[in-house]
């Protein structure tokens, strides 16, 4: 069974640094960074037509896709 590690904490607490250091030590994990999603969607957030749930949906789909990949026999 694969492991899922969820890292939470306040802004600037070192979550990204910790995850990047972990990835350097092992390649057994996939890093899903919320900041990367925010950067890609930054312009959308500034528009009035932005649906605030789209960001959450995109992150949830990416997470579900990674979990599904790990469940496959060759994942």
C-alpha positions, 0 to 999 in steps of 0.5 A, a space after each residue: 500500500 502506498 503512503 500519502 503524506 499531507 503537510 499543513 502549516 501556516 504561510 512561511 512555515 517551511 512546508 514547501 522546503 520540507 517537501 522539496 527536501 523529502 523529494 531529494 531523498 526519495 523519488 517515491 512521492 509526488 509533490 502537489 503544491 497548492 502554490 503552483 496552482 495559485 500561480 497558474 490561476 492568479 489572473 483568474 482570481 483577479 477577474 470578477 468572473 472567477 468561480 472561487 470553487 474552480 481552484 479547489 476543484 482543480 487541486 482535488 482532481 490533481 490529488 485524485 489523479 495522483 492517488 489513482 496512479 498509485 493504486 494501479 499495479 504499475 503505479 
